[in-house]
Amino acid sequence: MSLKAGTYSLNGNSGKVSAYTYKTGLLSKIAHDLLIDVTDFKVNVDVPEEGGFASGSLGLEIQTNSLKVDCAMKDGERNPGTLKEKDIADIEADMAKKVLHPDKYPTASFSSKSIQENGDSYHVSGELSLHGVTKPVDFDIDTSGGGLKGRFTIIQTDYKIKPFKAMMGTLKIKDEMDIGFDLALS
């Protein structure tokens, strides 16, 4: 489905941007994969009359202090109620102090460089700036529902982020994490 021409300014009222982290290590059986919501973000989408979205642009800005634990995940499915409030507070504090450092790196951003149409989807290439590092990122966007839906993987160490670890390294977060989005264009 081609997107309707226009300029769209999206935020948390338009849908979700989420991060998915995955556990690893000797004690990973006692840990949880996590679904983390980005609660403060802006997405700017430009779909020109001529050429459509493939001639347009996509930009994203995330406030790095706005990541909040939604729930634990098990086998790729939401597992709400697994984490206690104190666990959630501890995880969020560790994300800020030990991983993202929002005082030094308050925003993360993405800017498209090219968009190629492929049926009901688009292949987007651009640059992600995170934790003071800018790297190329490619991903696909499904527009079959009239909005923007997709998911891509980043490697934390590519952005000079040390994946979280505890208990002398026997409990760790994998270097790979996924970023997902599901946004309505309205």
N, C-alpha and C positions, 0 to 999 in steps of 0.2 A: 504494500500500500504506500503510495507516495505521500509525503507529508505536505500539508497545506502550507502555502507560502505565508511567510510572516516572520516576525521577530518575537521570540519567546524568552521570558525571564522566569525561570523556575526556581523553586526553593522547597523546603520541607512540606509545604502545603500541596506540592505537585506530585509527591511520591517519596520514594526512599533511595538513599545511597547508603550502602552497607559495606562493612569489611568482614571477612571471614578468616579466622585464624585457626591453625591446626596444631595439636599437641604432638610431641614426640619425646623420646628419652625413656630411660629405664623405668621411671615411675609414671609414665603417661597413662596407665590404667586408672590412676586416681585423679587425673586432670580432665579437662573438658575442651573440646573444640568450642569456639565462641562465634556468635553473631553479634557484631558491634554496629550500632546505628550511628551515622553521621547526622547530627541534629541541626547543624548550622552550615548550610551550603547554598551556593548560587550557581545555576547553570544557565548559560546564555546560548540560545540556538537561533541561527539565522538561516531561513529557507527562502532564497530569492525566487521571484516569479519566473525568471529565466534560468533554466538549468536545475531548479529544485535544490534539494539538500546537498546533492553532489557538488553544487557550486557554492554552497553555504559554509557555515562554520559552527563549531561547537566549543564552548569554553566552560570550565568548571573551576570554582574556588571553594575550598573547604577550610573551615576554621578548625585547626588541629586540637583545640581544647574542647571541641564539641562531640567527641566520640564517647558514646555511652553504651555499656553492655546491655544488649537486648535480652539474650538468653544463651544458655549452653546449647550445643548441637550434639546429636548422636547419630552416627551413620548418615550424615547429611540432612537430618531432619531436626526441626526445632524441638528443644527439650525444656520447655519452660518449667519453672519451679525447682529446678535442680540446684541453682545457686542461691545461697542465703544473701540477705542484704549486705552483710559485712563482707562476704566474698566479692560481691559486685563492687563495693566501695574500694576494697583493696586492689582489685584488678584495674579499676579506673585510675587510681592513684599511681600504680606502677606504670600504666600506659603513659601518663603524663610525665612522671619524674624520670623513669628509666628507659623509655622508648622514644616518644615523640618530641619531648622538650618544647612545648608550645610557647614558652617564654622567649626562646631563641628563634623558633621557626613557627610563627603563629598561623601560617597558611600553607596549604598545598594547592597546586593549580595544574590544570590541564588545558592545553590549547591545540586545536586540530590544525594540521598542516595540509592534509588531503582527505577527501571523502569520496569513496567509490561505491556506486550503486550496484547491488547484486540481488535483483528480485525484490522480496520484502525485507531485505536487510541492506546494511551499508557497512563497508569496511572503512574504519577510521584510523588514520595515522596521525600522530602528533607527539607532543612533548609533555611529560609529567615532571613537575618540579615539586620535590618533597625533601624535607630535612636538609635544605641547602644544595641539593643535587638535581640536575635536570637530565633526563634520559628519554629516549624515544619509546613510545608505547603504541601498539597496534591492537585493535579489538573490533569486534563486530557488534552492530546495533540492530536489533529486530524491531521493525516498525509495523509489523502486521496488525497490531492492535491499535494503531494510530498514535502511539506514544513512543517512548524510547526505552528499550529493555536490553540489557547486556551484562557481561561479566568478563573480567580479565584478571590475569595473575601478575603480581609484581614480586620481585625478589628484594627483601628488606635490605640486605647488605649492599645491593647495588646503589642504594640511597644513603649509605653510611649509617644505617640503623642496625643496632645490635638486637637481634631477636631476644625476647625476654627469656631468662632462665632462672631457676630457683633450685634449692636443695643441692647445691654444689654441681649443678648441671645435669642432675638426673631427671629433672623435669624442665622441658623446653618448649618453646613455640617454634614451629618450623620456619625456615627462612622464607618460604613461599607463602604468600597470602593472596586472597582473592578480593577484588573490589567489584561489587555488583550494584546495578541501578535499575529502577523501574519507575519511570516518570511519565505523567500524563501531560500532553501539550494542550494547555487550556488557558 
